[in-house]
Amino acid sequence: MVGAIFGGANYAMLIGTLDGLLRSMEGTEAERQEFASNVSVMRRAILGFDVLVCAALGYWLGTMFLSPAIGAE
């Protein structure tokens, strides 16, 4: 669970940086709209990947270190 929360926080920081970069770009309105639609898909992919990796990492760390510490087998 903590891994998923960490993944969401990481996503928020990454998207904030990405939005700043996109707003600083110059171009025609049509280019910006096309790029914005592509970024929407990229955001979903980043969120899915980030949450999946962080949740898997959290699960692995929990089974490796937390389970033996609390005596669960």
N, C-alpha and C positions, 0 to 999 in steps of 0.2 A: 504494500500500500504506500509506503514512504517513497519507494522508487517511482511510482506513478505521480505522486505529488511533486517530487524533484523533477521529473520529466516535464510536467506542466510549467513549473517555474522556469526551467531552462528554455522551454519553448517561448515563454513570454519575453524573456530577455533577448532571445535570438530574433524574434519577430519585431521587437522594438528597434533593434539595430537595422534590420532589413527595411522597415518602413522609413527610417531616416534616410537611408541610402536611396530608396526609390523616390522620395520627395525631392531630393536634391538633383535628380536627373532632369535633363531638359529634352524636349522633343515635342512633336505635334500631339494634339489631343488624341488622335486615333492610335498613335504608338503607345501612349500612356494607358489607354483603355485596354489594348491588347496585352500589354505587359501586366496590367493589374489582374486580368483574368488568368494569366499564366501563374502569377504569384499566388492567387487563391488556391490553385491546385497544389502548388509547392508548399504552401502553409499546411494544408491537410496532410501531405506526405511527411513533412518534418514533424508535425505533432504526433502522428501515428508511430513513426520510427522512434522518436525520442521517448515517448511513453513506453513503448514496447521494450526498448533496450534498458531503460532505467528500472522498469518493473522486473524484468528478468534478472538484472544485476542485484536488485534488492532481494528478490526471492533466493537467489544463489547465496548471497551473503547471510541471509537469515538462516538458511539450512546449514550452512557451514559453521557459523559462529554462534548464532543465538540458540539453536536447538540443543547443542551440547552444553551450553551454559545453563540452560534451565532444566536439563535432564531429560528432554524429550528425545525420543529415538525414532 
